[in-house]
């Protein structure tokens, strides 16, 4: 680490120095989040001793190198180095892990009995949630002091209490460094809010939780509450297959428009396939085919199947998570919308990754994140899924990659990729859509979400490809 500081006695033009430092810090890529606030630097310099070192910011060495030519020779600047325990990158699972920073004014005000100026405090994510465990307990000594008889000052008396400091306890998580790095790299450069979460299918371990843009912000991977769009056709198809309402070979027409109680449902770009096998409807993501089949699911068929895949369950994994809310009991129009992941159904990327892993595995298991301290009340495993339904669904999920909307993933190195694209409308304007991809390769299931990402083939699928190529290269 390089600590960027300023020695007041050597500064010749404070406003100019502030402008130059500000411009340099803003040029660092990826951008520093939060940005460096220099508004109080002139005041701090004016109040400091001329030979003091007024610290401005601590930078990773790679960030410092980017701007060294711009700031090294500025009057008054100093650059002592230090070594700190840090994640592999600034962005490494940042929204999930949180950060450790000096106690802020809000911390001191809210917990005057807990923090003092200069303390390091966990903010956000796991650092904030487990701050008491991680930071330990400071030592305390109590002695009795008495006034000196006839003199000024105090006499130190006996020690009456001592409590030794206790070091903090670490957390043990399931995150995998190589997978997390691949996830972060896949989202790097994405300017829209986005998320990528990955699980190990064999045991449900969360391997990566990346969020963009930038390293800070909300943990959308776990807590977003958004419509899943056509990725939910995975759930709809499983429900239809379980009920014997359709087979992959059955002909299900895919017209340009299908009307339910006066409301027209259309396909992306108004395409139509005609009378084709249901497997083709799935691979090409035909909305009208699924809306026509919605009555076969009944008012609660989607919710029932969704729950076998872990949706709406109460999870205990050591971090906040939204497990979904599936439409049930709605009108015919709502049921049709729900069959294509619209209407009132909302999910998080982690919930959809868990459901996808359940299909790959053959039953649902709650994802795992924090291993120590262990979860107290993890959700019980789900029932075994119908083998014939899962086999048929896997064939269709593979066809999405080989002949459908995710053909860009067909040549990804390694084992076969299975998955489903999704484009989800989030308001009454059909042009306003989120982009999704859920799928798996080998023992890794994952979900990609891009807020206002438009077509999934233009945003979520390329991110998925970067991620899969990244883990293949490790």
Secondary structure, 3 states (H helix, E strand, C coil): CEEEEECHHHCCCHHHHHHHHHHHHHCCCCCCCCCCCCCCHHHHHHHCCCCCCEEEEEECHHHHHHHHHHHCCCCCEEEEECCCCCCCCCCCCHHHHCEEEECCHHHHHHCCCCCCCCCEEEECHHHHHCHHHHHCECCEEEEEEEECCCCCCEEEEEEEEEECCECCCCCEECCCHHHHHHHHHHHCCCCCCEEEEEEECCCCEEEEEEEECCCCCCCHHHHCCECCHHHHHHHHHHHHHHCCCCCCCCEEEECCEEEECCEEEECHHHCCCEEEEHHHHHHHCCHHHHHHHHHHHCCCHHHHHHHHCCCCCCCCCCCCCCCCECCCCCCHHHHHHHHCCCCCCEECHHHHHHHHHHHHHCCCCCCECEEECCCCCCCCCCCCCCHHHHHHHHHHHHHHHHHCCCHHHCCCCCCCEEEEEEEEECCCCCCCEEEEEEEEECCEEEEEEECCCCCCCCCHHHHHHHHHHHHHCC
